[in-house]
């Protein structure tokens, strides 16, 4: 799964990328996207690792893509944005970074510091990009439907859905208000519509606002997070011991990057179940709402095909009773079938026929 980080020039978007991924800032400001895969912070693995002393510990991962900032005030910047749109459309989630910090050395876009206004600019660009794609496809379908074809009924259904999409976009409404069913999502999946994706807002605040919560809301956004990108980037480059001391001095339990990564992970509709043993302790990524047999298939297709049951214990129950044996003695280990909906943090032991 992948998140695209987007924003206006000088918003600190690339600094957010560096803070989240640990990848150093690009001194040459490359016009091409940068990519990095990060581990999803999973504190529950630490307890299981201490318990089992495994040979391997494997965390869940998530990919971030830094999309170069484009000035939307001129034709050159607009052309760059259109060139980058296919990469943005490939993402499963969008992170919009807006600026809320002053800096004498970093001029503000359009000579203003207005996070809400900048967010509105980016939102309008997403709406317009989707409207352009929808309008182009509607015009082609209307021409195609003037002649009888083998796909006439299918194209007619698609046209009906896209006309509703166009109406929503023209009213500045995202496509999440129209595309609500599984069939609808399947029908338009190839478009990669931007306003159909989950959106996380990141307000890049000054150092003095570290730890503060975002004080404003935006419609149709999954969550808004405040983050001091420059400081977070410094924190990411520290040794673990120095990092802990630095955070303590700031009165923080963890870096904001951890919160952002988890927010993106959850915002993309993902969660983790855990497996444990002396060979390996691991967090596995599955969609929220996945069943036990689907979780088994994530480990190995053979476990899905031969699924018998899943021995399941909630992480908190395991900790309360020290280990799996203790939880089982206390009656906290359950035997669940194929249709059991896995909860975040469930520890599973899959039993299957060979």
C-alpha positions in Angstrom: 0.0 0.0 0.0 1.2 3.5 -0.9 0.7 7.1 0.2 1.5 10.0 -2.0 2.7 13.2 -0.2 1.6 16.2 -2.1 1.6 20.0 -1.4 2.4 23.4 -2.7 6.0 24.6 -3.0 7.7 25.6 0.3 5.0 23.7 2.3 7.7 21.5 3.8 6.3 18.5 2.0 9.7 16.9 1.2 10.8 17.6 4.8 7.8 15.6 5.9 8.9 12.8 3.6 12.4 12.9 5.1 11.0 12.9 8.6 8.7 9.9 8.0 11.2 7.8 6.0 14.6 8.9 7.3 15.7 9.6 3.7 17.8 12.7 3.5 16.4 15.8 1.8 17.2 16.1 -1.9 19.5 19.1 -2.2 18.9 19.3 -5.9 15.1 19.3 -5.7 14.7 16.6 -8.3 11.5 16.9 -10.4 10.9 13.2 -10.1 9.0 11.5 -7.3 11.0 9.8 -4.5 9.9 6.6 -2.9 10.7 4.8 0.4 9.2 1.9 2.4 8.9 2.3 6.1 8.1 0.0 9.0 4.8 0.6 10.6 5.4 1.4 14.3 4.2 -1.7 16.2 5.0 -1.5 20.0 3.2 -4.8 20.6 6.0 -6.6 18.8 8.5 -5.6 21.6 6.6 -7.6 24.2 6.4 -10.7 22.0 10.0 -10.4 21.1 11.0 -10.3 24.7 8.8 -13.2 25.4 10.0 -15.5 22.6 13.5 -14.3 21.8 12.8 -15.1 18.1 15.4 -15.5 15.3 13.6 -12.9 13.3 11.2 -9.9 13.9 9.3 -8.7 10.9 7.2 -5.5 11.0 4.4 -4.4 8.6 5.5 -1.9 6.0 4.0 1.0 4.1 5.3 3.0 1.1 5.5 6.8 0.8 6.0 8.7 -2.4 7.2 12.3 -2.3 5.6 14.1 -5.2 7.5 17.3 -6.2 5.7 20.5 -5.4 4.4 22.4 -8.4 3.6 26.1 -8.6 0.0 26.2 -9.9 0.3 29.9 -10.8 1.9 29.4 -14.2 1.6 27.1 -17.2 4.9 25.4 -16.5 3.9 24.4 -13.0 0.5 23.2 -14.2 2.1 21.1 -16.8 4.4 19.5 -14.2 1.4 18.7 -12.0 -0.4 17.0 -14.9 2.8 15.0 -15.7 2.9 13.8 -12.1 -0.8 13.0 -11.8 -0.5 9.3 -13.0 1.9 8.7 -10.1 -0.5 10.3 -7.7 -3.4 8.3 -9.0 -1.5 5.1 -8.3 -1.4 5.8 -4.6 -4.0 4.3 -2.2 -4.0 7.4 0.1 -3.1 11.1 -0.2 -1.2 13.1 2.3 -1.7 16.9 1.8 0.9 19.0 3.5 0.1 22.7 4.2 2.4 25.3 5.7 1.7 27.0 9.1 5.3 28.2 9.9 7.1 31.4 9.3 10.6 31.5 7.9 12.8 34.3 6.7 14.9 31.8 4.7 12.0 30.0 3.0 9.7 32.4 1.2 6.0 31.5 1.4 4.0 30.4 -1.6 2.0 33.5 -2.9 3.6 35.5 -0.1 1.2 34.2 2.5 1.0 31.7 5.4 -2.5 30.4 5.3 -2.8 26.6 5.8 -6.6 26.6 5.2 -6.2 28.5 1.9 -3.4 26.3 0.8 -5.4 23.2 1.6 -8.3 24.7 -0.4 -6.0 25.2 -3.4 -4.9 21.5 -3.3 -8.4 20.3 -2.9 -9.6 22.3 -5.9 -6.8 20.7 -8.0 -7.9 17.2 -7.0 -11.5 18.1 -7.9 -10.5 19.5 -11.2 -8.2 16.6 -12.1 -11.1 14.1 -11.5 -13.6 16.3 -13.3 -11.3 16.5 -16.3 -11.0 12.7 -16.4 -14.7 12.1 -15.9 -15.7 14.7 -18.6 -13.3 13.1 -21.1 -14.7 9.7 -20.5 -18.3 10.8 -20.6 -17.9 12.5 -24.0 -16.3 9.3 -25.4 -19.1 7.1 -24.0 -21.8 9.4 -25.4 -20.3 9.1 -28.9 -19.8 5.3 -28.5 -23.4 4.8 -27.5 -24.7 6.3 -30.7 -23.8 3.0 -32.4 -24.8 -0.5 -31.3 -21.9 -2.6 -29.8 -21.5 -5.8 -27.8 -20.6 -3.7 -24.7 -23.6 -1.3 -25.1 -25.3 -2.2 -21.8 -22.0 -2.1 -19.8 -21.1 1.3 -21.3 -24.6 2.6 -20.6 -24.2 1.7 -16.9 -20.8 3.3 -16.8 -22.1 6.5 -18.4 -24.9 6.7 -15.8 -22.4 6.4 -12.9 -19.9 8.9 -14.4 -22.7 11.5 -15.1 -23.5 11.3 -11.3 -19.7 11.7 -10.6 -19.6 14.8 -12.8 -22.5 16.4 -11.0 -20.8 15.8 -7.6 -17.5 17.2 -8.8 -19.1 20.3 -10.3 -20.7 20.9 -6.9 -17.2 20.6 -5.3 -18.1 17.2 -3.7 -15.6 14.3 -3.7 -16.4 11.1 -5.5 -16.7 9.3 -2.2 -20.2 10.8 -2.0 -21.2 9.0 -5.2 -19.0 5.8 -5.5 -20.3 3.9 -2.5 -20.8 0.3 -3.5 -18.4 -2.5 -4.4 -19.7 -2.6 -7.9 -19.3 1.1 -8.4 -15.7 1.0 -7.1 -14.9 -1.9 -9.4 -16.4 -0.1 -12.4 -14.2 3.0 -11.9 -11.1 1.4 -10.4 -8.9 2.0 -13.5 -9.3 5.8 -13.3 -7.5 6.1 -9.9 -9.8 9.0 -9.0 -8.1 11.3 -6.5 -11.2 12.4 -4.5 -12.2 8.7 -4.0 -9.0 8.1 -2.0 -8.6 8.6 1.8 -7.0 12.0 2.5 -4.8 12.9 5.5 -4.0 16.5 6.1 -0.6 17.5 7.7 -0.3 21.0 9.1 3.5 21.8 9.1 3.7 23.9 12.3 6.6 25.8 13.9 8.7 24.3 16.6 6.8 26.1 19.3 3.6 24.2 18.3 5.2 20.7 18.6 2.7 18.4 20.3 -0.3 20.7 19.6 -3.3 19.2 18.0 -4.7 20.5 14.7 -7.3 23.2 15.5 -9.2 23.2 12.2 -11.1 20.7 10.1 -11.5 20.2 6.4 -14.5 18.4 4.9 -14.1 14.9 3.5 -10.7 14.5 5.1 -10.0 11.3 7.1 -7.8 13.1 9.7 -5.7 16.3 10.1 -2.3 16.0 12.0 0.0 18.8 13.2 3.7 18.1 12.7 6.9 20.2 12.9 8.6 18.7 9.9 12.0 20.2 10.3 12.3 19.1 13.9 10.8 15.7 13.1 13.4 15.3 10.4 16.2 16.0 12.9 14.7 13.4 15.3 14.6 10.8 12.6 18.3 11.2 12.1 19.2 10.7 15.8 20.5 7.5 17.4 17.8 5.7 19.3 19.2 6.7 22.7 19.6 10.3 21.8 16.1 10.3 20.2 14.5 9.1 23.4 16.2 11.8 25.4 15.3 14.5 22.8 11.7 13.5 22.9 11.6 13.5 26.7 12.9 17.1 26.7 10.0 18.0 24.4 7.6 16.2 26.6 6.7 13.7 23.9 6.3 9.9 24.2 7.1 9.3 20.5 7.9 11.2 17.3 5.0 12.5 15.3 6.2 10.5 12.4 5.0 7.3 14.2 1.5 8.9 14.5 1.5 9.9 10.9 2.6 6.4 9.7 -0.1 4.7 11.8 -2.7 7.2 10.7 -1.9 6.5 7.0 -1.9 2.8 7.6 -5.3 2.9 9.3 -6.6 5.5 6.9 -5.8 3.2 4.0 -8.1 0.6 5.6 -5.3 -1.6 6.9 -4.6 -3.3 10.2 -2.2 -5.9 11.6 -2.6 -9.3 13.2 0.3 -10.9 14.9 2.0 -14.3 14.9 4.7 -15.4 17.4 7.2 -18.2 18.1 10.8 -18.8 18.6 11.5 -18.7 14.8 9.7 -15.5 14.1 7.5 -12.7 15.6 5.7 -10.9 12.9 3.0 -8.3 12.2 0.9 -9.1 9.1 -1.0 -6.5 7.1 -4.6 -7.3 6.2 -7.6 -5.1 5.2 -9.9 -4.0 8.1 -12.7 -6.5 8.2 -10.7 -9.4 6.9 -11.7 -12.9 8.0 -9.6 -15.6 9.6 -9.3 -17.6 6.4 -8.2 -14.4 4.6 -5.6 -13.8 7.3 -4.4 -17.4 6.9 -4.0 -16.9 3.2 -1.8 -13.9 3.9 0.6 -16.2 5.7 0.5 -18.9 3.0 -2.0 -20.0 0.4 -1.9 -23.6 1.7 -3.1 -22.4 5.1 -6.1 -20.8 3.4 -6.9 -23.9 1.4 -6.6 -26.3 4.3 -8.0 -24.0 7.0 -9.4 -25.8 10.0 -9.6 -23.1 12.6 -7.6 -20.2 14.1 -6.6 -20.2 17.8 -7.0 -16.6 18.6 -6.1 -14.4 21.6 -6.3 -10.6 21.9 -2.9 -9.0 22.6 -4.1 -7.4 25.8 -5.4 -10.7 27.1 -2.0 -12.4 26.3 -0.1 -9.6 28.2 -2.6 -9.8 31.2 -1.8 -13.6 31.5 1.9 -13.3 30.6 2.0 -15.7 27.6 -0.1 -17.9 25.3 -0.1 -20.8 27.9 -1.4 -18.5 30.6 -4.1 -17.0 28.4 -5.2 -20.4 27.4 -5.4 -21.6 31.0 -7.6 -18.5 31.7 -9.9 -19.3 28.9 -8.9 -16.3 26.8 -7.8 -18.3 23.7 -10.7 -18.8 21.3 -11.2 -21.3 18.5 -12.5 -19.3 15.5 -13.7 -20.5 12.2 -13.3 -19.2 8.6 -15.8 -16.3 8.9 -14.4 -14.8 12.1 -13.6 -11.1 11.5 -10.0 -10.5 12.7 -9.5 -7.6 15.1 -6.4 -5.4 15.1 -3.7 -6.9 17.3 -5.2 -10.4 17.4 -2.6 -13.1 17.8 -3.4 -16.0 15.5 -2.2 -19.6 15.4 -3.6 -21.1 12.2 -4.4 -24.9 12.2 -4.8 -26.4 8.7 -4.8 -29.6 6.8 -1.5 -30.3 4.9 
